[in-house]
Amino acid sequence: MDPTTPLTINTGDTAWVMISAALVLFMTPGLAFFYGGLVRKKNMLSILMQCMAVACLVTLQWVLFGYSLSFHPGGWIGSLDWAWLKGVGADPNPDYAATIPHSAFMIYQCMFAVITPALILGAFAERMKFSAFCVFSLLWATLVYDPVCHWVWAVGGFLRADGALDFAGGTVVHINAGAAAIASALFLGKRQGYPNMMSPPHNLPFAVLGAGILWFGWFGFNGGSALGANGLAVNAFVVTHVAAATAGLVWSALDWIFNDHPTMLGMITGAVAGLVAITPAAGFVGLAGAIGIGVTVSIICYISVAYVKVKFGYDDTLDAFGVHGVGGFWGAIATGLWATKSVNSAGADGLFYGNAGLVLIQLKAAVITAVYSFIASYALLKLVDMVIGLRVSEDEERIGLDLTQHREAGYTLLD
């Protein structure tokens, strides 16, 4: 593009990105209900509080300096030139989105930064102090999310320069959060009585409601990443829905085969796994890729949740690692298999379209992200534990985090 050519804001593109930003924000309370319905009743409110708190905390971090660190052009990390949104206004930025205001791109990306640390709490639910959660989330957003986001999506990011494809956050969001989740589960250790004394989800209808909101919001997550109201957004919308539906059915079938009954929990877990895995691929694959990703991610995540976690005995409370980490990792690799330039000429062909090299590029990005996130997250957990302590006391854990951390209860009516 000629730098002297004035950029024109497209009202349709702007409207779609603003709507998509709202959809992605709605995913955070959706995640709260999804996670909250799966924990014990005494911890329901704590999950809601953690999700809403991270939405507030990370939003302020993002507009003050997080966006600048993530997206200002640079090498390993951005600068503070856009801190306090200096220079981020109504004019488009041709590096990221030439047809919408720069501030629209910024607030859309803010919603990704919000939900990513919220995903991690699924691994340590029911046992982390609220104060520790707030401090860890702010540090993690700054020292883990922002650098990885820069590497993959920003001008000057080395993984972007390598040709790594991540349309809507399979690497930046899901692998990143999943690696932090397993670090958290290992660092904090198991809940009291795990696994023999754990009760089933206290409110499965809430979890279904949350999964439905997540599915709904994911159309903004993936479709909005086209950054315009165009054919690419439609493709992302379609393959997102197909992958989720396919994965939900496959997980139910696996439940039916190995546990004699298809379960509601299995169907929503499979659907979320499908949404996770299609995220990096949504703007690069067609229908065949969507179905292939939906089938394979359910099988892989089912094995991770039903067998690997049991084998190694770690307490990933709500399978944040088993679904988001494993599903995100597979989604990155699967993008290297099914990506095709016939869907997006700005992307690349994958293995099934004659380019085996893309798989190696995707694998490199996934491994670097997972290793960095795990090590940095573990170090931050250690730091926060040394300064203020991470885990609630045994008595507080028995009573539940709703009352001990917030002096409120999720329910005021008798069962």
N, C-alpha and C positions, 0 to 999 in steps of 0.2 A: 504494500500500500504506500502511495506517495505521502510522505509526512506532511506535505503542504496541503493535501486534500482535506477539507473540513469534514468531520464526522457528523453523521446525522442520526439522531435518536429515533429508533423505531418504536412507536407507541405499543404495538402488539407484542414485540419482544419484551419491552419493559414491563408490561402488564403480566405476561406469563412468568417472568422471573420473580416479580413481587409476589404473585400468587404461590409460586413454588417455594419461596422463602417462608411464607406462612404455613404451607403444608409441611415443610421440614421441621419448623418449630413445633407444630402439632404432634410430631413424632415423639417428642420428649415426654409430654404427659401420657402419650400412648404407651411408651416404654415403661412409664411408672405403673400403669395399670397392668401391663403384661408381667412385669417383674413382681409387682405387689400382690397380684392374685396367686402367685406361685410360692410365696413365702408363708410362714405361719402368721396367724391372725395378729399376734402381739407385735409384729414387725411391719405390718402393712403401711402404717403412716410414715414410718422412717424411710421407706422406699420412695413414697411420694415426696417427702421433704427433700431427700437427697437429689432427686431429679429436678425439682423446682429450684432448689438452691443453686445447682450447677448451671441452670439456665440463666440465672441472674448474675452469678459470679463470672462466668466465662464471657458473657456479653460485655461486661465492663472491661474485662481483660482485653477482649478483642478490639474494641473501639479505641482504647487507650494506647495499646502498643502491639497486641497480638496480630492484627491484620498486617501491620507494617513489617513485623518480623517474618510473617509467612509469605507475603506476596511482593514486597518491594524487591525489584531486581537485585540479584546478588549471587554470591557463590554458595557457601554452605548455609547461610542464613540471610534474611533480609536486613535492612537497616532500620533506623527509627525515623526516617525522613517522613513517613506517613503517620507517625504517632499522633494521637488525638485527632486523627482523620485530616491532618493538614494536607491540602491538595486533593482530597478525595471528596468530590462533589458531584455536580450535575453533568459535567462533561464526561463523555465516554473515555475509556482507556483502551487504545487499540491493541495492546498486548494481551488483554484478557477478554474484553467484550466490547466490540466497536459500535454496537447499536443500542446500548443501554447506558444509563448514567453509571459512572464509576461507583457511586455510593450504593447503587442497586446490586452490583456485583459484590461489593463488600458485605452488605447485610445478608445476602444469600449465603455467602461463605461463612458468615457468623453462625448460622444455624447448624452447619456441619461441625464447627468447633464446639458448639454447645452439646450436641448429642454424643460426641465421641467419648469424653470422660464419663458420661452417664452410663454408657454401655459397660464400662469396667466394673461398676458396682455390683453387677450380677454375680461376680466371682466371690466377693467378700460380704455379700448381704448377710445381715443378722449379727454382725460381730465387730464392725468398725465404729469408733467414736465419731460423732458428727463433726466435732471440731477438727479432728484429724482428716476426715473426708474433705472438708472445705480446703484445708491447707494443701493436701495432696493434689486435689483437683486443679487448683490454681498453678501449682508448681508443674504438674504434668502437662497442662495445656501450654505452658510457656516453654518448657525444656524438652518436651517430647513431641506433642502435636505440631507446634509451630515449625520446628526444623523439618520434620517428615513432610509436612504439607509443602514446605518450600522446595524440598528436594524433588518432589513428584510433580507439582503443579506450577511452580513459579518460574518466571524468566530467570535463567541462570541456574536453576536446579539441576543437579548432575544426573538424577534418574530420568528427568524429563529429557535432558540432552541425549541420554543413552537410547531413547526411544521407548521407554516403558509406557504402557498404556494403562490408564486408570480413569475411566470416564467419569465416575461419580463417587469414588472413595473406597473401593475394595481394599486398596493398600493403605491409603491415608487414614481411613476411618476404621475398617474392620480388622485388618491384620494388626494395625497399631494398637487398637483397644484390646484385641484378643491376646496379644503378647503381654500387655500390661495386666490383663486379667489372670493369666496363669502365674505371673510373678506375684500378684496379690494373694492368690489362693495358697501358693507355696509359702509365702512369707508369714501370713497370718495363721496358717494352720487350720485344722478342722474345727467345726462347730462342736459344742458339747453333745455327746451322744451320737455323733456321725459315725457310720451310716445307720446303725441299727435302730436308733430311737427317733429318727426323723419322721415327721408326719407328712401326709400328702399335701398338695396345694390347698390352701384354705378356701380359695374362691376361684374356681376354674372359670366361671362366667366372666369375672373381671379380666382374667388372663386372655380369654377369647376376645373381649372388647378391646383390650390393649393391642392384641395382634391385628385386629381389624383396622384400628387406627394407624398402626405402623404400615400396614399394606396400603392404606389410603394415602398416607403421607409420603410413601416411597415413590409415588408418581411424581412428586415434586423433587424428591431426592435425585432420581434418575432422569426423568423427563426434563426437569429444570436445568440439568447440567448441559443441555444443548445450548443454553443461554439465549434461546430464541424460540419463537412460535413457528416451528418449521418441521420439515419432514424428519429430521434427525430426532427431534423431540418426540414425534409420534412413534418412530421406531423404538426408542427407549421405553416409552409408555407400554407398547405392545409386548415387547420381549420381557419386560419386568413382570407383567401380569402372568404371562405364559409360564415363565420359570417358577414363579411362586406357586401357581396352581399345580404344575407338574410335581414339584418337590413335596407339596403337601400330600398329594395322592401317593407318591412313592413311599414316604415315611409311614403313612397309614397302612400300606400294603406290607411293609416290613414288620410293623407291629402285629398285624394279622397273622403273618407267617410264623414269627418267632415267639409271640406272646398270646396267640389264639384270639385276640380281640383288637380291632382298630380302636384307637383312643383319640379323644379330642385333643389331649395334650400333645400327642404325636403329630396330629395333623397341623396344629398351629406352629409347632417347633419346626416341622418340615417346611412349611410355607415361609417362615422367617429365614431359614437356611437358604431357601431358593432366592429370596430377596437379597440376602447378603452376597451370594455367589454371582448373581447377575449384575451387581452394582458396577464392578470395573469394566464389564463387557457390554453394558446396555447400549452404548453408542457405536459399537463395533461389530456386533453379531446379528444374525437374522433369526428366523424361526427355528431352524435346525439347531443353531447354537443355544437358543433359549431352552429348548426341550432337552438337549444333551446335558446342559449345565444343571437343569432341574433334576434330572434323573441321577446324575453322578454325585451331586452335592449331598442329596439325601442319604445315599448309601455311605458316603465317606463320613458325614457328620453322625449318622446313626452308629456307625462302628466306634467313633470317637466317644460318644456320650454313653453308649450302652456297654462297651467293652473296655476301651482304653482307660477311661476314668476309673472304672471298677478295678481293673488290673493294677493300676499304680496307686489308687487309694487317695488321690488328692480331692479336696472338697471345693470344687468349682460350683458354688451354690446353685446358680441358675444357668449353668453351661454357657457362660459368656465366652470362654475359650473354645469349648467344643463346637459352638455354632458360629460365633463371629470370627474367632481366630482361625479355626480349621476351615470354615466355609469361605472366609475371605482369602485365605491362602490358595485354596483350590480355585476360587473365582479368578484370581490373578493368573494362575497357570492355564485355566480353561480359556481365558481370553487369548492366550498365546496359541491355543488350538483352533478356536472357531472364529477368530477375527477375520474380517474380509473387507477389502476396499470397496466392494460393491455396496456395502452399507454406508461406509464413511471413507471418502477418498483421502481424508486427512489422517486416517489411521494407518493400519498395515495389514497385510495378509498373515494369517497364522499357519500352523503346521498343516492343517487340513486343506489349505489353499496354496501350498507349495513353499512356505517359508518357515522352516524349522527353527531358524535363528530367533524368532520372536519368543519362543518358549524359554530359551535361555535368558533373554532380556527380562522377561516377566519373573522368572525364577530368581534372578539376581536382585531385582527390586524387592520381591517378597522376603527373601532371606535377610537382606540388609535391614529392612524395616523391622522385621520380627526380632532380630538380634539386638538392634539398637534399642527398641522399645523395651524388651525384656530387661536388659542390663540397666538402662536408665531408670526404668520404673522401680526395679528392685532397690537401686541406690536411693531413690527418693523415698520409698517406703521406710528404708533403714533410717534415713535422716529424720523423717517426721516422727518415727517411733522413738528415736533418741531424744528429741526435743519435747514432744508433748504426749507421746504414747499413742499407739494405733488402736489397740483392742480394748473393748469394754471389759469390765470385771466379770468374773463368773456369775455373781449375783445379778448384775445388770443384764447379762445375756439370758439368764433364766427368766427374769421378769419380762424382758423384751425391750427393744429399743424405743418403741412408741412412748412408753411411760418414762423410762430412765433418761432418754435423751431429749424428749420434747414435752413431757408432762401432758400429753394428749393421747387420745385413743382413736384408732381408726373407726371404731364402732361404739355407739352409745346404747344400742338396743340389745336386749338379751336375745340369744339364739333361739 
